[in-house]
Amino acid sequence: MNSKIYSICVVGGTGAEGGGLALRWAKHGHRVTIGSRDVEKAKAAAAELNARLGSELVLSAESTEGVLSADIVVLTVPFSGQLPTVEGLKQALQGKILIDVTVPLVPPKVSKVQLPESDSCVVAVQRLLGEQVRVVSAFQNVSAHKLKNLDHEIDCDVLVAADDKDARLTGIELARHAGLRGIDVGVLANSVVAESLTSALIWINKFYKVPDSGIRITGLPTE
């Protein structure tokens, strides 16, 4: 089955999670740009990913420029930078799909759930951006370091939430293109489940001395 090729800007792609997703999407054939306030960091991150791919598939740009040229924007920044980053990109994001990977981790107690007053930090982004931006919550519970290992099959499902059905289906499609199974979990308010799970998984990793516990949804039909 042929799949659509998207232009994707990963804002925060200089980090492990964003870089890993960018790598997998570029390998699939999407046009991927690493976006950052620091253009030199974006160039360095793109160069590292291209070295892994063996070709110049990943581009780099200043965040606003990258967002304006993309069909889909993926936000992979720390919780402390989430709202300031989105505020700065608000105009550039209008009319686009934004996939938000943010988890509300508050150091040093990252293994304790600490949701913001809005309950969901991704819902807060949707409120800030308005209805002209279709916000999707996804990829919060995936091991960042395994994303960059293209030979590794990641044993983890991706919970995908959004108020817009088509945007939700796009998130599920991109999960599949990254070698993962996307699960439709409904409206954006349900993002609170994935956001909370990350702290629980961090606790599980520490308690059981494993590097990357994940989640699987059972009882679904086999694709």
Buried (B, 14 or more C-beta within 10 A) or exposed (E): EEEEEBBBBBBBBBBBBBBBBBBBBBBBEBBBBBBBBEBEBBBBBBEBBBEBBEEEBBBBBEBBBBBBBBBBBBBBBEBEBBBEBBEBBEEBBEEBBBBBBBBBBBEEEBBEBBBBEBBBBBBBBBEBBEEEBBBBBBBBBBBBEBBBEEEEEBBBBBBBBBBBEEBBBBBBBBBBBBBBBBBBBBBBBBBBBBBBBBBBBBBBBEEEEEEBBBBEEEEEEEE
